[in-house]
Amino acid sequence: MKLPIHGDGWQYAWQVAESDRENVRMTLDRRDGKPYAYRATQTCPTLVIALEIENTGREAMPFGLGVHPFFVRDADTDYYVLYTPPG
């Protein structure tokens, strides 16, 4: 079985394990996943994302990283636009 080029983690609901005013830690448990079994954790503190992948299956699992998160924004969402001039 071949995975989509972007893997399959984006197709499932991640669970919020912890959150506070500045951080959120989300988990995805795919221990019963096909063709690869894995568990993933994303920690997103202020503008920094840490992603951990643990292969929980018996087969070697190819892995690549491409982070471009999407967060829902509505009328009550606070946000900031950050800009650092070049140079």
NUDRENNU-475334 format. One record per atom (N, C-alpha, C): residue in three letters; x, y, z. Coordinates in steps of 0.1 Angstrom, whole numbers, padded with zeros to 4 digits, always signed. Layout:
ALAXYZ/...
END
This chain:
MET+0008-0012+0000/MET+0000+0000+0000/MET+0009+0012+0000/LYS+0005+0022-0008/LYS+0013+0034-0009/LYS+0006+0046-0002/LEU+0013+0053+0006/LEU+0008+0065+0013/LEU+0007+0077+0003/PRO-0002+0086+0005/PRO-0002+0098-0002/PRO+0011+0106+0000/ILE+0015+0114-0009/ILE+0028+0121-0008/ILE+0029+0129+0005/HIS+0018+0134+0010/HIS+0019+0141+0023/HIS+0016+0133+0035/GLY+0017+0120+0034/GLY+0014+0111+0045/GLY-0001+0110+0047/ASP-0005+0105+0060/ASP-0019+0104+0063/ASP-0023+0111+0076/GLY-0013+0117+0083/GLY-0016+0123+0096/GLY-0025+0135+0095/TRP-0025+0142+0084/TRP-0034+0154+0082/TRP-0048+0150+0080/GLN-0051+0137+0077/GLN-0065+0132+0075/GLN-0072+0128+0087/TYR-0066+0129+0099/TYR-0072+0124+0111/TYR-0073+0135+0121/ALA-0082+0134+0131/ALA-0083+0144+0141/ALA-0073+0142+0152/TRP-0065+0152+0155/TRP-0055+0152+0165/TRP-0062+0155+0178/GLN-0057+0149+0189/GLN-0063+0152+0202/GLN-0054+0162+0210/VAL-0061+0172+0216/VAL-0053+0182+0224/VAL-0050+0175+0238/ALA-0037+0173+0240/ALA-0033+0166+0252/ALA-0031+0177+0264/GLU-0026+0188+0260/GLU-0023+0199+0270/GLU-0024+0212+0262/SER-0029+0223+0269/SER-0029+0236+0264/SER-0029+0246+0275/ASP-0023+0258+0272/ASP-0023+0269+0281/ASP-0023+0282+0272/ARG-0021+0293+0278/ARG-0023+0305+0270/ARG-0013+0307+0258/GLU-0001+0300+0260/GLU+0009+0302+0250/GLU+0013+0289+0242/ASN+0008+0277+0246/ASN+0012+0265+0241/ASN+0001+0255+0239/VAL+0003+0246+0229/VAL-0007+0235+0228/VAL+0002+0223+0224/ARG-0002+0211+0230/ARG+0005+0198+0226/ARG-0007+0189+0221/MET-0005+0185+0209/MET-0015+0176+0202/MET-0009+0163+0199/THR-0017+0152+0200/THR-0013+0139+0197/THR-0022+0132+0187/LEU-0016+0123+0180/LEU-0023+0114+0170/LEU-0018+0100+0172/ASP-0027+0091+0176/ASP-0024+0077+0178/ASP-0029+0069+0167/ARG-0019+0064+0159/ARG-0022+0055+0147/ARG-0016+0042+0149/ARG-0016+0036+0162/ARG-0010+0023+0164/ARG-0016+0012+0156/ASP-0029+0014+0152/ASP-0035+0004+0143/ASP-0035+0009+0129/GLY-0027+0018+0125/GLY-0027+0024+0112/GLY-0021+0014+0102/LYS-0026+0016+0089/LYS-0021+0008+0078/LYS-0016+0017+0067/PRO-0005+0015+0061/PRO+0004+0004+0063/PRO+0014+0005+0074/TYR+0014+0017+0081/TYR+0024+0020+0092/TYR+0017+0023+0105/ALA+0022+0018+0115/ALA+0016+0021+0129/ALA+0026+0031+0135/TYR+0020+0042+0140/TYR+0028+0052+0147/TYR+0020+0061+0156/ARG+0027+0068+0164/ARG+0021+0078+0173/ARG+0029+0091+0171/ALA+0022+0102+0170/ALA+0028+0115+0167/ALA+0024+0125+0177/THR+0033+0134+0181/THR+0030+0145+0190/THR+0035+0158+0184/GLN+0027+0168+0184/GLN+0031+0182+0180/GLN+0030+0191+0192/THR+0041+0198+0195/THR+0041+0208+0205/THR+0043+0222+0198/CYS+0033+0231+0200/CYS+0034+0244+0193/CYS+0034+0255+0203/PRO+0046+0258+0208/PRO+0047+0270+0217/PRO+0049+0282+0207/THR+0047+0294+0212/THR+0047+0306+0204/THR+0056+0306+0192/LEU+0050+0304+0180/LEU+0057+0304+0167/LEU+0068+0293+0165/VAL+0068+0283+0174/VAL+0078+0272+0172/VAL+0070+0259+0172/ILE+0073+0250+0163/ILE+0066+0237+0163/ILE+0076+0226+0164/ALA+0074+0217+0174/ALA+0082+0205+0175/ALA+0074+0193+0172/LEU+0079+0185+0164/LEU+0071+0173+0160/LEU+0080+0160+0163/GLU+0074+0151+0170/GLU+0080+0138+0173/GLU+0073+0127+0166/ILE+0080+0118+0160/ILE+0073+0106+0154/ILE+0080+0094+0160/GLU+0072+0084+0164/GLU+0077+0072+0169/GLU+0071+0060+0161/ASN+0080+0053+0154/ASN+0075+0041+0146/ASN+0071+0030+0156/THR+0059+0027+0157/THR+0054+0016+0166/THR+0052+0003+0159/GLY+0055+0002+0146/GLY+0053-0010+0139/GLY+0066-0017+0137/ARG+0066-0028+0130/ARG+0078-0037+0128/ARG+0086-0033+0116/GLU+0079-0027+0106/GLU+0085-0023+0093/GLU+0092-0009+0095/ALA+0103-0007+0087/ALA+0109+0006+0086/ALA+0098+0015+0080/MET+0097+0027+0085/MET+0087+0036+0080/MET+0094+0049+0074/PRO+0091+0052+0061/PRO+0097+0064+0056/PRO+0090+0076+0062/PHE+0097+0087+0064/PHE+0091+0098+0071/PHE+0098+0111+0065/GLY+0089+0121+0063/GLY+0094+0134+0059/GLY+0087+0144+0067/LEU+0092+0156+0067/LEU+0085+0167+0075/LEU+0082+0179+0066/GLY+0069+0183+0067/GLY+0065+0195+0060/GLY+0054+0201+0069/VAL+0058+0211+0076/VAL+0048+0217+0086/VAL+0042+0230+0080/HIS+0029+0230+0079/HIS+0022+0242+0075/HIS+0008+0240+0081/PRO+0008+0243+0095/PRO-0005+0241+0102/PRO-0016+0250+0098/PHE-0028+0246+0101/PHE-0040+0254+0098/PHE-0048+0255+0111/PHE-0051+0267+0115/PHE-0059+0269+0127/PHE-0071+0277+0123/VAL-0082+0272+0128/VAL-0095+0279+0125/VAL-0095+0293+0131/ARG-0100+0303+0123/ARG-0101+0317+0127/ARG-0115+0321+0126/ASP-0121+0326+0137/ASP-0134+0332+0136/ASP-0134+0346+0142/ALA-0146+0352+0144/ALA-0146+0366+0148/ALA-0140+0368+0162/ASP-0139+0357+0170/ASP-0134+0359+0184/ASP-0119+0355+0185/THR-0113+0352+0174/THR-0099+0348+0174/THR-0090+0360+0175/ASP-0080+0360+0184/ASP-0070+0370+0185/ASP-0058+0365+0177/TYR-0052+0374+0169/TYR-0040+0371+0162/TYR-0031+0383+0160/TYR-0019+0380+0156/TYR-0009+0390+0154/TYR-0002+0387+0141/VAL+0001+0398+0133/VAL+0009+0396+0121/VAL+0023+0400+0125/LEU+0032+0391+0123/LEU+0046+0394+0127/LEU+0054+0396+0114/TYR+0062+0406+0114/TYR+0070+0408+0102/TYR+0084+0412+0107/THR+0094+0405+0101/THR+0108+0409+0103/THR+0114+0414+0090/PRO+0118+0427+0090/PRO+0124+0432+0077/PRO+0136+0424+0074/PRO+0139+0422+0061/PRO+0151+0415+0056/PRO+0163+0423+0060/GLY+0174+0416+0062/GLY+0187+0423+0064/GLY+0191+0422+0078/
END
